[in-house]
Amino acid sequence: MVEGIRNKTLALMLFSSPYRSQYADHLCRIAEKAMEKGYNVEIFLYGDGVHAQMNNQTPKTFFNVGESLKRLAEKGALIKSCLICSQARGYIEGDFDEKLGKYPSSKALNTVEFCTIYGFVDMILKADKLLTFGSS
């Protein structure tokens, strides 16, 4: 681990759909390397970037973004997805479940937390570095 990196946070934002370009691939690879160096990593999916959270992705010739996000979350990365963008694209299947403390979704990775854009603002405020990937 690089001296001075521990406890620093890298925030990453994905705007583009995962298989439209290599933005999602690069985000995942940078996140993994940053975590190896000791960074805390937080990822925000926005716009068509919310498609990266889809369960059971089966790309045959492309980097599997869903599996990579799942591995990153297992290693401690925080992954948030825009609530409004996710609702608009059919990932949220009902109202907030008080008992579970989350929105129901059988279509999104269970490691993803849905939040409003204010969740991204909070992420930016505590981040030491911010990288954005894609375009709207």
Secondary structure as GFF3:
##gff-version 3
##sequence-region A 1 136
A	DSSP	beta_strand	9	14	.	.	.	ID=ss1
A	DSSP	alpha_helix	23	36	.	.	.	ID=ss2
A	DSSP	beta_strand	40	45	.	.	.	ID=ss3
A	DSSP	three_ten_helix	47	53	.	.	.	ID=ss4
A	DSSP	alpha_helix	65	74	.	.	.	ID=ss5
A	DSSP	beta_strand	78	82	.	.	.	ID=ss6
A	DSSP	alpha_helix	83	88	.	.	.	ID=ss7
A	DSSP	beta_strand	112	115	.	.	.	ID=ss8
A	DSSP	alpha_helix	117	126	.	.	.	ID=ss9
A	DSSP	beta_strand	129	133	.	.	.	ID=ss10
###
